């Protein structure tokens, strides 16, 4: 049967892709340079009055010499008390400053515009970015900067959800699912094929940013201040890209409170995949999407006896086994092995959410920022 062979071939391809990322995790090389590079930490914030102070407190408590780094908060069209909270916090902190980003036109603005606005006013050697709802560990700046040798242009870091912010089973499952995305990104870098990273834990040399053309050509996109920049630096410059999986460089954020916010966020992330510079990525991503569609559609046919159970289980195992290997490695690094107990349950929700988010991202059916301030 043709459908059987298509399903199995798609499963084998998917399994090979995930195993490729898994192998890459063991190829990540770490350096430990005693660098004292000058750093600008950029914190874009839109309506983050509930989160911004904890983020800034974590940046104030960094072990890196304060005369070598600054923190630049960009108030990006906030309509709440974000700006006032920042002003009060930084009043006695000379290496902190606040910028106000305002849109002069009628078109909506996204995080890249806010970051570009701030980048025009900084002159440090390295830029680091963190989201306003994220907490950095005390040695974050110092440990990330230690990863730079003379040829390194970008260092990406891990992001996960804080234990204390996991208030439900839904939140814990997000931690597990998000780790899969993050560590596949790390594995890609380990294989010298950078694909994805997260702007809430990212750093790059200003010169590498300029050499890659900055955000030129994708400022109109609601996302991509991270992935697209990473791929452009790798593809269009001679700078090396690294990924830090050291525990002290992990940043902690909060999970989406509601399913609606979660799906909106994932749709926004999916939308940027259409604009990746590599011509090979889209067919690969489409084959993955098609494989997930087969898993979803063939289930009722299998239960009704219209599709061979044996081949459906084989196709399913080609997904589950390599994914579990990635989870095993990632949960060990994040020190969250207990969440592996949720892996079987997460499988039931992963396929439908990816099908929905992928379609909504392709159709641009999402918002950039949740109006309720949820993580979106």
N, C-alpha and C positions, 0 to 999 in steps of 0.2 A: 504494500500500500504506500502510495506516494507521500501521504501525510505523515505516516510513521517515520519514513526516512528523513523528511524535512525536519521533523521534531527532534529526532536523534542527532542529526548533523548540527542543528542549532544548539542543542545541549552540549555537544562536544566542543563546539566553538566557544560557548560561554564558559565551560569548565576550563578550557585552555587559557582564556583571558584572565579569569580569577586566579588560577595557579601562577600565571605570569606575574601578577601583582604580589602574590604570596612569596614567590622566590625573590622578588625585588626587595622585600622587607629585610632579607638576610644580606643584601648587598649594600645597604646604607652604610656609608663610611662617615665616621665622626672625626673632627679635628678639634684640637684644643689650643688655640692661639691665645697668647696673652695680649689681646688687642686692647687698645684704648681709643677706639674710633669715636668720633663725635656722632651723636644720635639725635634725631627728632622723632618722637613718638606721636603719631597722629591719632586723634580720637574723634571720629565723626559722630555727632549726636543729634538725633531728631526726636523730640518728645521723650527724653530718657530721664525724667525727673526722679523716677523710682529707682534707677540703677546707677546713675552717673557718679554719685559720691563714693560708692564702694569701689568702682573702677579706679577713680582718681586716688583713693586711699592706697590701693595696691600699687599704683605707679609711684606715689610719694615714698613708699617703703622699699623701693628698689635698692639693691646693694651697689649698683653701678654709681661711680662718682657723679654727684649732681652737677658739677661744673662741666661734665662732658655730655649731658643729655638734657633735652628740654621736652616738655609735654605740651602739645598744641591741641586744644579742644576746639572743634569746629561746630558751632551751634548752627545746625542746618535747618532753617525754617521752623524752629520749635515754636509751638503755641502754648506750651505749659511753662513750668518754673525751671526748666533746665538751665537757662542762662543765669538766673539769679543764684541757683545752687552752686554753679561753677564759679561765679564771681566771688562768692563768699568763701569757698574752699581755697581758692588760689591767692587770696588777698595777701597772705604772708609767705608765699612760695615763689621766689624769684625765677625759678626755671619752668614755671607753668604760665601759659597765656591762653587767652580766649579769642577766637575769631568768629565773626558773624557772617555767615554765607547767606546771601539773599539773591533771589532770582529776579532779574530785571525784565525778563520776557514772559511770554504766555505759556511756553512749553514746560512740562514737569521736569524737575531736576532729581537726580539720583545721587547715590553716595559718591560715585566717581567725580561728579562736578564739585562736590564739597572737598574731596581729597585734592583735586587739581587746584582748587582755590588756595588751599593751605600750602601745597607744594611750591606755589609761586612765591611764598614768603619764607621758606626755610633754606638753609645753606649748609646743613650738616652733611657728613659723609654718608651716613646710613639713615634710611627712613624705616620706622617700624609702625605697623598699624594694629590697632586693637579696637573692637567694638565697645560701645559705651555700656553694654550689659554684660561685659566680660571681666573676669578677675585674673590678674597676672600674679604669678608666684614671685616672691621677693628677688630671686636671682634670674628672672626672665630676661631682662635686658643683657645682663652680664653673660649669661650662658649662651644666648643667641649670638651675641657679638663674638664669642670665642670660636664660633663655627666659621668665621670668615678668614680665609687665607687670601693671598694677593690676587687669585684668579676667581674668587667666588663673588657672584653678583647678586644672588638672592638666597635667603635661607627661610624656608617655611617651617612652621611648627604645628604641633598637635593641638586640637581643641576638643574638649569633651564637656559633658554636663556635670555640674557639681553634685555630689551625693546629697547634700542638704537641701538641694532644690528639686530633688526627685520626690514629688508628693504623691505619686500614684503609679500604678502598673504601666499606664500609658507613657509616663515620663521615663521609667526604667527601660522600656522597650525602645524609646527614642535614643537613649544612650547607646544601646546595643547597635541599633541600625545606623546611627551617625558614625560610630566607630568603624563600621564597614566601609563607609564612604571615605573617611579621613585616611584610613590605613591603605586603601587601594591607591589613594593619591601619593602616599609615602612610598609605596612599592613601585609606582611608576617612576619616581625620582631615583629610587635605588637602581632601576634598570636603565637609567639615563634617558628616560622618555617621560619627562614631566607633563602631566595632564591636568591635575586639579590640586588646589590648595584652598586655604581659608583665610580671608582677609582679616579675621579676628586674631590671627597669630602669623604675621607675615613681616618680613624685613627684606630690604633691598638697598643696594648702593644707588645713590642718586645718579651716578654716571651710568650704571646699567639701565636705569629707568629711561634716561635720555637716549642712550644708544638704541633702545628698543622702540623708540618713538613715543614713549609714554602711553597715554590713553588715546592716541590719535586713531581715528577711524571707528572707535566704539563708545564714544562719550554718550551717544544717544541710547545705549543699551542700559536697562535697569540694573544689570549685574555685570560681573566680569572684571571688577577692580583687582581680582586675585588671579583666577584661572587664565584669563586672556593675557594678562601681564606676564605671568609665569611662562606661558607658552611662547610669547613673543621674545622674551629675553633668551629663552633656550634656542629658538629658531633663528632669530635675526641678529644675535650678538655672539661674541666669543666667551662671554661670562659663563661660569659654572653655576648650576642650581643645586642646592643641598636641601635636605630635609632633616630636621632634628627630631629624634624620637626620645631624647633624654627626658626623664621624668620632670626635671626642674624647669623645662621649657614648655610644659603643658599649660595651656590656658583653660580657664573654667567659665562656662557660660550657663544660661538657663534654658531648659527645654521649652518648647511651645506649650502653652497652657491648654489649648483647645485643638481639636482635630482640624477645624477650619483654618486656623493659623498655621498649623503644621503643613497642610496641603498647599496653602498659598506660598509658603516659603519654598517648598520643594518644586512647585511649578515655576517659581522665579529662577531657581537654580537651573532647572532643566532648560529654560529659554535660552541661556547663553551658549548651550552646546551647538546650536545652529551656526554660531559665529566663530567657532574654534578655527585657527589658521590651518591646521592639518587637514588635508583633503581626505585622508583615510579614516578620520575619527567618526564622521557622520555615518558611513555604512556600518562601521563596527557598532556604534550605539543603536542604529536601527535594527541590526540583527539581534541585539540583546532585547530590545523592545519587542520584536517579533517573537522571540523565544518566550518571553513572559506572557505575551498574548496567547500563545499556544498552550502554555500551562493552564491559564485561566479558562480558556474556551474548551479545551479537551477534557477538563475535569467532569462536567456533567455527562459528556458522551461516554467517558470511561465508566462512570457509576451506572449508566444505563446499559452497559455491555456493548456499546457501539464502537468502542476503541479498546485495543488490547491492554489489559491491566499491566501486563509484564513490561510493555514498552513505555507505558506512562510512568511507571515506577523507575525504570532506567533513566528516562529523561529527567525525572525529578531528582534522582540521586546525583546526576551530573551538575545540578545546581547546589544541592545541600552540602555535599562533601567538601568541595573546595571553599565554599563560603565558611564552613565551620572551621577549617584550618586557619583562615584569615582571622576569624573571631578568636580562636584559641591564642594566636600570637598577640592580637591587639589587646585583649582583656588582660593578658599577662603584663604587657607594658603599662597599661593604665591601672593595674592593680585592682581589677574589677572582675575576677574570675567567677564570682558568684552569679553574675548576670548571664553566664552561659546556660543556666537552667531555663532561661526564657527563650533560648534560641529556637526550639521547636514551635512555640507559640507565635513568635515573631514571623515565622515563615508563612503563616496563614494571612497575615496582613500586608506583607511586603509586596507581593505580586499585584494586588488590586491598587494599592496606593501608587506604585510606580507607573502603572498603566494610566491612572487618572492624572497624576502630576505631569507625566510626559506629554499627554495630550493637551492639558491646559497650558503648559509651557510653550508648546508648539503654536498654539492659537493665541498666545499672549493674554490669556484670561487669568490675570493675577494683579495684585496691587503691590507697590514697592514697600510700603510701610503699613503695618496694621494700625488702624486708627485708635485701637484700644491699648496700644503700647505693648502688645504681646510680641513675642519673639517671632518676627516674620521676615 
